[in-house]
């Protein structure tokens, strides 16, 4: 006499496992097709991940400026991450983008942006274009962004991704960030996304009076500094310890 278990097993026809496998593959294929269809139609399949990033990693750590939070929720970070690690775009960490460079942790991007206290009518200089993500966030907040990158392939890729994201108010330059962009100065704010060993005095000279610069300074032990330009000098406020890639000069200036 067959057991209840044996009877139950024998009730399934021999082609039953094949049907289950086919159904599973059909479901996965359908999910992929929906994702591709959404991207083709201009929909953003990363909206929920970006919302979670802002609420947990950024607002949850104390960033309060509503304009900064809105920009972080709108700018598609995944566009600025290499394809092979795109699934990690909204994680709470920096990511490699090639050439020994990184895209900064989302919280640091938001925190540094908030410290500039942008109201919406400023001209901003960014030194260290990198992936282009920080420039895109700034471009969401102000009418003009000037960004300098010493590594040409990164600048080219960043321009492509920023244009793909729909921004038309970003000016690009390949060159030595220590020199700044004197013909476009003075700037209302300057953001430096690589670490010089000392405060770059030349760039302070390109700030307007009352303007702010945020910069990580140091070699092994780095600190994020907020610099405010005054009539004859400038003030320095220490914010927090950080770790950025070093800010390098062009060989002709070394």
Number of C-alpha atoms within 10 A of each C-alpha: 5 7 7 8 8 10 11 10 9 9 8 10 8 9 8 10 11 10 10 11 11 11 12 12 11 12 12 11 12 12 12 12 12 13 16 14 13 13 13 10 9 9 12 12 14 16 13 11 13 20 17 15 21 24 14 13 21 22 19 12 12 11 20 14 16 11 16 25 18 15 18 26 20 14 21 22 23 17 19 24 23 16 12 7 12 14 12 15 25 23 15 16 14 18 19 14 17 13 10 7 19 17 23 21 16 22 23 17 20 25 18 22 20 17 17 20 14 20 9 14 11 16 20 30 30 24 28 29 28 30 29 26 25 28 31 29 25 29 23 21 20 17 15 20 25 24 28 26 23 21 17 14 14 21 23 17 15 23 22 14 20 24 14 11 15 10 15 15 17 21 13 17 18 17 20 21 24 20 16 24 21 13 7 12 17 20 25 20 26 27 24 25 23 22 23 21 16 11 16 16 10 12 22 23 16 23 23 17 18 13 22 27 25 23 25 30 25 20 16 10 11 19 19 21 21 19 22 21 20 14 8 6 10 14 11 14 11 11 14 10 13 14 17 22 15 18 21 17 15 12 7 6 9 6
